């Protein structure tokens, strides 16, 4: 038998809690047609200061499938949801807001997607269904969905939707989850990186009943930070590598511009040229360092996971050997070329007596040497981390082969 537990977090929702609870109750027949045998509703009153709890208790007294849970202190949207998740008895868990913005009549469709193989089904407000979402929130949600699709390499149209159904068994993979409104984008980001099968169902979105508790700027910044830190937790090089490549790209464009200018007969650099050159130098060294940090951090992340995780800048190998394995010879080559350019330039400057003509070459040589030293250091760090990881894995394998220590030796 299949049971759906619907969690409804409620904080000062006296205007809408009765309507949304009754609408969820009215889906029992359609849920049975979709393959759900039982429905359980858990209203989590998050220390409301109005009559939300009283209204919910009154509804609960009229049916045997609705439970009201009271928080003695306010724990936040995510905290209320997690309380409901812990108390839920169903093998399927769903949730939606108490303000009437999400249509509980779509729960059967979300459950059908689960029965067809999905582990987490998101009710998408951005997939073409009728939506009365304010323009600023629509833009923000599209941005966050696009960011997750880019960082997670899996298309998600509504990463922050507050209406979902998922299999209870994936909760361990989704945790830890925050207590705030950012629970939903963090859940989406973790699901994508945990290789959980995510599906979406287009749903309409209505204007909420009562006053909204969402602050576009404050909560939007929290959503952004939460999503980026979650991706960094799984795949640091996906974020740091993109930032690093952007820095190297800026330096490459400036360098190309200098080459074109030199071939065009320009022999002197003006103030803007000096500023561009300065920016290119900083961007190149910072970009390489940030990329190397991301690649090194990925090894650290993999050491703390007991299963393969989705890693890498592009999702699949570009080279036969990972790029961080090439840092050694790349660093030595950059250092060697930088030293040669520096020595030749200084010799030319000393013999000609015109040091002003070689400053650009000396600057480029210094950048090559510094970059080479950084790459060599990161290469050594990568080798040490991989060696530690390999030893830990072999030690674990050896201990499993030895088996438990006999009681007579304890």
N, C-alpha and C positions, 0 to 999 in steps of 0.2 A: 504494500500500500504506500502511496505517495502523499506526503503532507507538505503544504506550503505555509510557512510562518511569515507573516507580513509584519514588519516592525515599523511603527509610526512614531518618530521622535516629536515631542510637542513641548513647546515653551511659550506660554502666554498665547495660546491658540483657541481661546474660548469661542471665537466667532466661526471657526471652521472645523473644529474637531468632530462635532457630531455628524456633519455632512460627509466628511471623508470616511469616517468609520462606517457609516451606513452604506456608503457606496462600495467599500471593500466587502462588506457583508453580502451585498447584492450580487457579487461575482461568483458565489458558491456554485450555482448551476452551470455557468459557463466554464468554470474551472474543472468541474467533473467531466464535462464534455472534452476538455483538453487533456484529461488523464490524471488530474489531481483529485485524490479521494477525500482529503480533509483540509480544512482551512483553519489556521490559528492566527489571531491578531493580537499583537502586543503593543499597547500604547505606553510609551515611556514618558511620563510627566517629569520634565527636567526642572523640578522645583519652580513651577509656574507661580506667579503672584496673582493670577486671576482665577477664574472658575474652571480652567481646563481640566484639572484633576477630578472635580466634582462631576462635571458633565460626562467625562470618560467612565467614571464609576457607575453612573446611572445607566449608561448604555451597556456596560458589562453585566449589570444585574439582570438584563433582559435576554442575555444569550450566554451559552456555555462555551463559546469559542473565542471570547475576547478577554484578555488579561490586562490589567492596568498595573504598571510598575512606577513607584514614586521615588524620585531622587531627593534625598534630604538637602543636598546642595546642588547648585547648577554645575553640570559637568560639560556642557557644550553639546553641539549637534553630534559630533563624532562619538563623544562619550555616551550619549543616550542610545545611539545606534549599537554600540558595542555591548551595552547592557542588554539590549534586546537580542543580539546575536547569541549571547551566553545563555539566555533564558529560553531561546527558541527550541522547540522539540521537532520541527520538521526537517526532512532531508533536503528540502528546498527552502531557501530564505530569501525573502524579498523585502524591499523597503521603499517608502515614498514619504514626501513631506505632508504635514498636516494642514497646509494652507490652501489646498484645492488646486494647485497649479498642475499636478500630474494626474493623469486619468487612470484610476485603478481598474477600469474596464479593460485595459490592455494587458493585465496580468496573465490571462490565459495565453495570449500570443507569446509573451516572454517565456512562459513555462514550456510551450511547445518547442521553442528553440532549444531549451535545455534537453528535452526528450529526444531531440534530433542530433544531440552530440555536443552542444555548447556547455561550457562550465560556468560562464558568466555572461548574462544577457543585459545589455544596457538599453534603456528606453531613450532613443535619440531624439532630442528636440530640434536637431539641425539637419534632418534628413529629408526635408521636403514636406512633412506634415504641417498642418496649420499651427502657427505659433504666434502668440501675443507677447512674446518676450521683448522687453525694452531694447532699443537699438544698441545702447552702450554694452549691455550684457550679452547681446548677440555677437557683437564684435569681439568681446573678451572671450567668450566660449569658443568661437572659431579660432582665435589665436591659440588658446590652450590646446585645443584638439589638433591643430596643425603642428604645434610644437611637439606634442607627444608622438604624433605620427612620424615626425622627422627624427626624433631622438630614439624612438622605440622600433622604427622600421616596420610598423604595422598601422594600417589606416584605422583611425578612430575618429568619428565625426562629432562625438559629444563626450569629452573626457570628464566633465563635471556634473553629468546628469544625476539627479537625486532619486531616480526610479530604476530599480534593478532587481534581478532575480539571479541567484547563484546556488551552486551545489554546496551544501554544508561542509563537505569534505575538503574544500579548497581554502577554508578559513585559516588553516595553519600556514599556508603559503602566502596569504594576503596580509597576515599580521607581521609586524606591528602597524597599527593604523592610528592616526592622530585623533585627538578629542574635538578638534574644531571643524569648521565648515570645509576645510581642505581634505576631509576624509575621502571624498569621492575622487578627486584627481589623483591622490596618492594610491587609492585602490586600483584605478585604471593603470597607472604607471607600473605598479608592482605586478599586476596581472599580465601585462604585456611582457615584462622581463622574466616572469616565472613560467613562460610558455603555456599559460592558461588559455584555453580556447575561448576567445571573446567574440560574441555576436551582438548585433544591434537591431532593434526594431523601431521604426519611425513612430513617434507618438506626437499628438498635439500638445500644446502648452498654453495654459490659461493664465490670466492675471490673478495674482494671489489675493486671498481674503485677508484683510488686515494690513498692518504695516510690515514692510520687508525688514529683515534683520541683516541683510547683506550690504556691506559697504564695498562699492565697486573698486575704490582705490586700495583701501586697507586689505580687504580679503583677496583682491586680485593679486597684490604683491605677495601675500602669504601663499596663494595657489602657485604662483610662479616659483618661489623659493622651494616649496615643498616638492614640486615636480622635478626641478633640476637636481635637488639633493637626492631624491629617490633614484633618478637615473645614475647619478654619480655613485650611489651605493652599489649598483649592479655593474655598470659599464662606464668607468671614469673616462676612458679615452674617447667615448662617443661625444662627450661634451668638451673636454679639454683638448681633444684632438682637432675638433672643428675650430675651436678658438685659435689653436696653434697654427693650423693651416691657413686661417684667415690672416694671421700676422705675417707668415711667410709669403702669402699671396700679395700683400701690400708691398712688401720689400721687393718682390719680383717685378711688380708693375713699375715701381720707381726705378729699379735697375734697368728695365727695358727702355724706359723713357730717357735715361742717361745715355744709353747706347745709341738710341735713335738720334738724340741731340748731337752726340759726338760725330756720328756718321754724316750728319747734316752740316758739319763744319763749326759747330759751337764748341769753343775751347775754354770758356769761362762759365762759372756757376754764379748766378745772382742770389739775392737773399732768399727768394722762394725756393730756389734749387737747393740751397744749403738746408733750409727747413725740411724739404722733402727727403733729402739724404739722411738727415738726423732721424726723422720718423721711420725711414726704411731700416736703418741700423737697429734702432730700438725694437721695431716690430719683428725683425728677423730673429734676433737673439731671444726675445721674449717668446715668440711663437714656437721656436724649436724647443725651448725649455719647457713650455707648457705642454707641448705634444709629448715630450719625453716623460714628463711627470704623469700624464694620463696613461701612457703605455706601462710605466712602472707600477702605477696604482692598480692597473688591471691584474697584475700578477699577485699583488697583495690581496685583492678581492677574491681571486680564485683560490687562494690558500685557505680562506675562511668558509668556503662553500663545499659541501660534500657531494655535489652533483654539478654536471656541466651547466654553465650559464651562458646567456647570449652576450658575447663580448665582441669587441672589434669596432673599428671606425666605420667600416663598410658592411659589416655583417658576415662577410666571407673573406678568406685570405686573398690578398692581391699578389703577394709574393710567395714563393715556396717556403721560405723562412720568414717568420714575423719580422717586421721592420726594425723592432727594437734589438733583434739579434744582429743587425747590420750596423748598429751604432758604433761598434768598436772600430772597424776599418774606416767608416765614414768620418769618425772623429779624428783618427790618425791622419787621414788624407787631408782633411780641412786644416789641421794644425800644421802639417808639412807644407802645404801650398801657402798658407799664411806666412810661415817663417821664410820661405823662399822669396815671396813677394816683398816682405819687409827687408830682408838682407839686400836684395838687388836694388830696391828703391833707395835705401840708405847709402849704398855704394855710389849710385848715380848722383844722389844729392851731394855727397861729400866731394866727389870728383868734379862736378859741375859748379858747385858752390851756390846752386839755386834750389834751396830746400822747399821753397814755396810751390814748386811745380809738382812735388811728389806727395804732398800731404794727403791727397785723396787715396793714393795707393797705400800709404801707411795706415790710413783709417780702415780701408778694406782689409788689409792684412791683420790688423788688430781684431776685427770682427771675426775673421776666419779662425784665428787662433783661439779666441774665447769660445766660439761655437764648438770647435773641435774638442777643447778641454771638457766642456759640458757634456757633449755626446759620449766621450770616453768614460766620464764619471758615471753617467746613467747606464752605460753598457756594463760596467763593473757591478753596479747595484743590481741590475737585472740578473746577471749571472749568479750573484750571491743569493738572491731571492729564489730563483729557480732551483738552485742547489738545495736550499733549505726545504722547499716544497717537495722536491724529489725524495729527500731523505725521510721526511715525515711520512710520505706515502709508502715508501719501502719498509719503514719501521712498523707501520700499522699492518701491512701485509704479513710481515714476519711474525708479529705477535699473534695474528689470527691463525697462522699455521701452527704455532706452538700450542695454542689452546690455553685453557684455564690452568692456573697453578694448583697442583694436588693439595688437598687439605692438610696432608701430613707435613708439608713444607711451610704452611702459614704460621 
